[in-house]
Amino acid sequence: MAEYRGRRPTDASGTTLPTGPSRLKAPAWPLGEASEAELTLWRDLWRRPVASLWRNRYTPPLVVARYVRVLVVNPAAGSLAQMESGLGLTPASLGRLHVQFETPAPRLSAAAERRLADAAAKAGES
């Protein structure tokens, strides 16, 4: 076993998140009655790429809902920074969670797409 020197060993595998918004629907709000501000923030958070991390790690929606409620009701709460860190909502916390973002494939121009299609068609003829 590797010697422990005050740091956690890095997880080389990490987690790769998509770069675009999630297309999955937000879970049902778990805390009973919600204000419009809570529901707006709730839907916004579940569309962010980090929501994939929550789903993959089976983070209970209740944990995210508690963060939303505290943020809306008491935005000066001292616990918010810790909650944001635990949910991966800051760049530093994403680093600690070994999260990376996928690199989207570059899009080709329409002219380049046509040239590729022409080249593929010519290759198929030979």
C-alpha atoms as one frame of an Amber mdcrd trajectory, in Angstrom:
protein
   0.000   0.000   0.000   1.245   3.487  -0.823   2.520   5.574   2.024   0.145
   8.303   3.169   1.793  11.737   3.295  -1.088  14.011   4.220  -2.775  13.901
   0.826  -5.300  11.577  -0.580  -4.039   9.525  -3.484  -5.354  10.871  -6.738
  -7.978   8.902  -8.572  -6.641   8.735 -12.092 -10.003   7.659 -13.475 -11.960
  10.665 -12.178 -15.338  11.596 -13.566 -15.934  13.167 -16.948 -18.973  15.391
 -17.276 -20.676  16.604 -20.441 -20.106  20.218 -21.394 -23.681  21.028 -22.335
 -26.852  21.220 -20.306 -28.546  18.046 -19.149 -31.564  16.989 -21.183 -32.939
  14.945 -18.308 -35.855  16.306 -16.348 -35.210  17.526 -12.812 -36.434  15.142
 -10.120 -39.580  16.013  -8.232 -39.053  18.628  -5.523 -38.747  16.570  -2.299
 -39.476  19.184   0.382 -43.213  19.707   0.096 -44.324  23.188  -0.914 -41.707
  25.147  -2.907 -41.567  28.831  -3.756 -41.238  29.962  -7.363 -37.643  31.039
  -6.645 -36.838  27.574  -5.273 -38.346  25.812  -8.284 -36.517  28.077 -10.728
 -33.167  27.431  -9.025 -33.986  23.701  -8.696 -34.591  23.328 -12.435 -31.499
  25.403 -13.253 -29.229  23.288 -11.060 -30.496  20.005 -12.525 -29.772  21.266
 -16.073 -26.124  21.971 -15.251 -23.438  19.423 -16.179 -22.741  18.746 -12.497
 -26.207  17.148 -12.256 -24.686  14.185 -14.129 -22.269  13.797 -11.231 -25.141
  13.800  -8.742 -27.016  11.191 -10.734 -23.940   8.986 -11.234 -23.055   9.121
  -7.539 -26.660   8.660  -6.427 -26.776  11.971  -4.593 -30.255  12.132  -3.083
 -32.317  14.996  -4.539 -33.058  15.948  -0.932 -29.417  17.054  -0.525 -29.697
  19.404  -3.511 -33.119  20.630  -2.339 -31.748  21.533   1.089 -29.036  23.603
  -0.605 -31.669  25.347  -2.748 -33.853  26.113   0.273 -30.971  27.531   2.311
 -29.761  29.642  -0.613 -33.211  31.100  -1.265 -34.257  31.618   2.359 -30.921
  32.726   3.821 -28.313  33.555   1.150 -25.890  34.720   3.862 -25.902  31.353
   5.665 -22.467  30.212   6.731 -23.210  26.659   5.635 -23.610  27.550   1.949
 -19.914  27.340   1.086 -19.684  23.864   2.566 -22.858  22.773   0.771 -21.608
  24.160  -2.557 -18.312  22.379  -2.100 -19.978  19.068  -1.348 -22.211  19.349
  -4.402 -19.371  20.268  -6.771 -20.708  23.745  -7.469 -17.338  25.511  -7.318
 -14.268  25.074  -9.514 -12.151  24.084  -6.494 -14.621  21.406  -5.414 -14.760
  19.980  -8.938 -10.984  19.607  -8.752 -11.179  17.829  -5.389 -13.844  15.519
  -6.814 -11.528  14.759  -9.785 -14.097  16.028 -12.261 -13.147  16.821 -15.820
 -15.313  18.009 -18.677 -15.482  16.210 -21.979 -13.946  17.938 -24.932 -16.608
  18.435 -27.574 -15.707  17.381 -31.079 -15.021  20.432 -33.215 -17.740  21.189
 -35.722 -16.812  21.317 -39.359 -18.049  23.974 -41.722 -20.649  22.977 -44.303
 -17.944  23.180 -47.010 -15.662  20.836 -45.062 -18.557  18.407 -44.520 -19.206
  18.370 -48.292 -15.523  17.733 -49.037 -15.490  14.825 -46.585 -18.675  13.384
 -48.102 -17.224  13.732 -51.615 -13.968  12.068 -50.536 -15.889   9.196 -48.900
 -17.999   8.733 -52.028 -14.882   8.642 -54.237 -13.195   6.160 -51.900 -16.293
   3.951 -52.126 -16.124   3.964 -55.948 -12.612   2.525 -56.082
